Amino acid sequence: MPDPGATDRSDLRRDGRSSSRTALRSTKAGLVAVFFLSLTFATFGPAFNLVVAYGLMIAAIPAALLGLWWADRAAHEAQRDPARTNGIYAKSGAALSIAALFVSTYYTGFLVFILVFWPLVWMSLLVVYAFHRASVTAKAAREAGA
């Protein structure tokens, strides 16, 4: 017979600090991007195929961008809810994603494109950042008003 005075384990998660699934998704996406890069480097050798290598490198870019997007969402969740401990998962996802993004843009030649057209890239990044800040501010205002 269960002890009626014993604490229920289901409420331990609500009382303690918890990490979000978004932060874990960020780490997973960063690991997927690094996996694509590792798989690309593993194909170097006698059975090397340039099309497969470029395909894997290009597949690493969206995975890394998705990891950065989820890391940003996890960081904003942590600001809105101090009970969230997204710290290491969001940071590791962002670090893995940035590393994979740099390596894949270098080996595909997209980094040269970015360096040649850096003023356009810089301006587009500023516009994207402005839209991002506007959406974060609007979401915070909606949550405060609700």
CORKAGI-V845511 format. One record per residue. N is the residue number from 0. RES is the residue in three letters. OMEGA is omega in whole degrees, -180 to 180 (NA if undefined). Layout:
<<N,RES,OMEGA> <N,RES,OMEGA>>
This chain:
<<0,MET,-179> <1,PRO,180> <2,ASP,-179> <3,PRO,-179> <4,GLY,-179> <5,ALA,179> <6,THR,178> <7,ASP,-177> <8,ARG,-178> <9,SER,-179> <10,ASP,178> <11,LEU,-179> <12,ARG,-180> <13,ARG,-178> <14,ASP,-177> <15,GLY,178> <16,ARG,-177> <17,SER,176> <18,SER,-177> <19,SER,177> <20,ARG,179> <21,THR,178> <22,ALA,177> <23,LEU,176> <24,ARG,178> <25,SER,179> <26,THR,179> <27,LYS,179> <28,ALA,176> <29,GLY,178> <30,LEU,177> <31,VAL,178> <32,ALA,178> <33,VAL,176> <34,PHE,178> <35,PHE,178> <36,LEU,179> <37,SER,178> <38,LEU,177> <39,THR,-180> <40,PHE,178> <41,ALA,-180> <42,THR,178> <43,PHE,-179> <44,GLY,-177> <45,PRO,-178> <46,ALA,-176> <47,PHE,176> <48,ASN,-175> <49,LEU,-180> <50,VAL,178> <51,VAL,-180> <52,ALA,177> <53,TYR,178> <54,GLY,179> <55,LEU,178> <56,MET,180> <57,ILE,177> <58,ALA,179> <59,ALA,-178> <60,ILE,178> <61,PRO,177> <62,ALA,178> <63,ALA,178> <64,LEU,177> <65,LEU,176> <66,GLY,177> <67,LEU,179> <68,TRP,179> <69,TRP,177> <70,ALA,177> <71,ASP,177> <72,ARG,179> <73,ALA,178> <74,ALA,178> <75,HIS,176> <76,GLU,180> <77,ALA,177> <78,GLN,-179> <79,ARG,-177> <80,ASP,-177> <81,PRO,179> <82,ALA,179> <83,ARG,175> <84,THR,-178> <85,ASN,-170> <86,GLY,-169> <87,ILE,-179> <88,TYR,179> <89,ALA,-180> <90,LYS,180> <91,SER,176> <92,GLY,179> <93,ALA,-180> <94,ALA,178> <95,LEU,-179> <96,SER,179> <97,ILE,178> <98,ALA,179> <99,ALA,179> <100,LEU,179> <101,PHE,-178> <102,VAL,-178> <103,SER,177> <104,THR,178> <105,TYR,-175> <106,TYR,177> <107,THR,-179> <108,GLY,180> <109,PHE,178> <110,LEU,177> <111,VAL,177> <112,PHE,180> <113,ILE,-179> <114,LEU,179> <115,VAL,-178> <116,PHE,-174> <117,TRP,177> <118,PRO,178> <119,LEU,179> <120,VAL,-180> <121,TRP,180> <122,MET,179> <123,SER,175> <124,LEU,177> <125,LEU,179> <126,VAL,178> <127,VAL,179> <128,TYR,178> <129,ALA,176> <130,PHE,179> <131,HIS,180> <132,ARG,178> <133,ALA,179> <134,SER,178> <135,VAL,179> <136,THR,179> <137,ALA,179> <138,LYS,178> <139,ALA,179> <140,ALA,177> <141,ARG,-180> <142,GLU,179> <143,ALA,-180> <144,GLY,-177> <145,ALA,NA>>
